[in-house]
Amino acid sequence: MAIGPSLPGRPVRGSTSGRPLMAALDLFGRRWMLRVMWELRDGPAGFRQLLDRCEGISNAVLSTRLAELVESRLVAHSDDRSYALTGLGGEVCRAIAPLDAWSRRWASELGT
């Protein structure tokens, strides 16, 4: 299997079909991937800002995740060295916003 981001049309962990949903699930299932995207939902951020926002992520993992997100066209890297969601990346964050709302209700229900 090729190293790099999961992209539609390519085999991914758990699926050789290349179906878009399987590629998306593999991509978003990578450690820190959704967290990095979620931290960009309110606007562009530089590498150091993202390191601070994603407490506990290593430089190497952040660098790898950002490269994968850029190659997947979910994040763009601008000339001013900041990272921002693309239109597709913004759609992902809007798609998982209901899960965020549900998780808050769940936490409230559990009293946490």
C-alpha positions, 0 to 999 in steps of 0.5 A: 500500500502506498504511503501518504494520504488516503485518497479516493481510488487508492487502496487503504487500510481495511479496503482495497476498493478505493471507494471514497467513503473508505478513503475518507474513513481511513484519512480521518481515522488517523491519529490527530487528523480530525483534531488538526482540522477542527482547530482550523475551523475558526480560521487560518493558523500557523504551525506553532499555533496549531502545536499549542492548540493541539496540546500533546501532538509532536512536531513530526506528527503535526508536520505529517498530518498537515502534509497529508491534509494539503495533499488531500486538498482539505487544507491549504498552505499559504505564502504567509506560512499559515494553514487554512481549511479549503472549501472541502475541509470546511465542509468536513468541519460542518459535517461533524459539527452535529457530532460535536453538538451531540457529544456536548449533550452526551457529556451533560447527560453524564454530568461531566 
